[in-house]
Amino acid sequence: MNEPLTGVVLAHAEVAGALVSAVESIAGADHGLVAVSNTGCDRAALTARLTAALAGRPGVVFADMPGGSCAFSAAAFARTHGDVAVVTGVNLAMLLDFAFHRSLTPGEAAARVTLTGKGSITAVGAEPAAQGRGP
């Protein structure tokens, strides 16, 4: 792949901007991430924001949580853009991994950051039997 991937962090309120700012403070300015908020958006407006953020480039959209408006909009967008992958449940570890592996295809990058993101979630000091259980 010739062109480095673009990552779009699509989240509620100011979450996207905060995550992208944190990546920049750790990894520097060449991270390839764009923050997009869903504030004041319906699905059409979110699609317009995604279109502008990706600007026709291949990429990965990082939605804040599965089942929310950001994830639904990103999935609908990806269905019509074969060079875009979607990952939900974004966290800082996966965004940092993405910043340093932008030469992958969107599918490869999505698979890689998903493993990184899952692997970064631990219950520090929790009893082993309690880890992995829901509320």
C-alpha positions in Angstrom: 0.0 0.0 0.0 1.5 3.4 -1.1 -0.6 5.8 0.9 -0.6 5.6 4.7 -4.0 4.9 6.2 -6.1 7.6 7.8 -7.8 6.9 11.1 -11.0 8.6 12.0 -11.9 8.6 15.7 -15.7 9.0 15.7 -17.2 9.5 19.1 -19.7 11.2 21.3 -19.1 14.8 22.5 -15.4 15.6 23.0 -14.2 12.0 23.4 -12.6 11.9 19.9 -10.7 15.1 20.3 -9.3 14.0 23.7 -8.1 10.7 22.4 -6.4 12.2 19.3 -4.8 14.8 21.5 -3.5 12.1 23.8 -2.0 10.2 20.8 -0.3 13.3 19.6 1.2 14.0 23.0 2.7 10.5 23.0 3.5 9.8 19.3 3.9 13.2 17.8 2.0 15.0 15.1 2.4 12.4 12.3 -0.2 10.0 13.7 -2.8 10.0 10.8 -5.8 10.4 13.1 -8.7 12.8 12.7 -11.2 13.5 15.4 -14.9 13.6 14.5 -17.7 14.3 17.1 -21.3 13.3 16.6 -22.5 16.4 18.5 -25.5 17.9 16.7 -25.5 15.2 14.0 -28.1 12.9 12.4 -26.9 10.0 10.3 -26.6 12.1 7.2 -24.4 14.7 9.0 -22.2 12.0 10.4 -21.8 10.5 6.9 -20.8 13.9 5.6 -18.3 14.3 8.4 -16.8 10.9 7.7 -16.6 11.7 4.0 -14.7 14.9 4.7 -12.4 13.3 7.3 -11.4 10.5 5.0 -11.2 12.6 1.9 -11.3 9.6 -0.4 -8.3 7.9 1.4 -8.3 4.4 2.7 -8.7 4.2 6.4 -10.0 2.8 9.6 -12.9 4.4 11.5 -12.7 3.9 15.3 -16.2 4.2 16.8 -16.5 4.8 20.5 -18.8 2.0 21.3 -20.7 -0.8 19.6 -24.4 -0.3 19.0 -24.3 3.5 19.1 -25.0 6.1 16.5 -21.3 6.5 15.7 -20.8 2.7 15.1 -24.0 2.4 13.0 -23.0 5.4 10.8 -19.5 4.1 10.4 -20.7 0.6 9.4 -23.1 2.0 6.9 -20.3 4.2 5.4 -17.9 1.2 5.2 -20.5 -0.9 3.3 -20.2 1.6 0.4 -16.5 2.2 0.8 -14.5 -1.0 0.4 -11.2 0.7 1.5 -12.6 1.5 5.0 -12.7 -0.8 8.0 -14.5 -0.1 11.3 -13.5 -0.9 14.8 -15.7 -0.2 17.8 -14.7 0.2 21.5 -11.8 2.5 20.8 -9.1 2.9 23.4 -5.8 4.7 23.6 -3.7 1.6 23.1 -5.2 0.7 19.8 -4.9 4.3 18.5 -1.2 4.3 19.4 -0.7 1.0 17.6 -2.5 2.4 14.5 -0.3 5.4 14.5 2.8 3.3 14.1 1.3 0.7 11.6 -0.4 2.9 8.9 1.2 1.0 6.0 -1.2 -2.0 6.5 -4.4 -2.4 4.5 -7.5 -1.2 6.3 -8.5 -4.8 7.1 -5.1 -5.7 8.4 -4.9 -2.6 10.6 -8.4 -3.2 12.0 -7.5 -6.8 12.9 -4.2 -5.7 14.5 -5.6 -2.8 16.6 -8.5 -5.0 17.8 -6.0 -7.4 19.3 -4.0 -4.6 20.8 -7.1 -2.9 22.2 -8.4 -6.2 23.7 -5.0 -7.0 25.1 -4.7 -3.7 26.9 -7.8 -4.2 29.0 -7.0 -5.7 32.3 -8.5 -5.5 35.8 -5.5 -4.5 37.9 -5.6 -6.1 41.3 -8.8 -8.0 40.6 -9.2 -11.6 41.6 -8.6 -13.9 38.6 -12.2 -15.3 38.9 -13.7 -11.9 38.6 -11.8 -11.0 35.4 -13.8 -11.4 32.2 -17.2 -11.2 33.8 -19.7 -8.5 33.1 -21.6 -6.4 35.7 
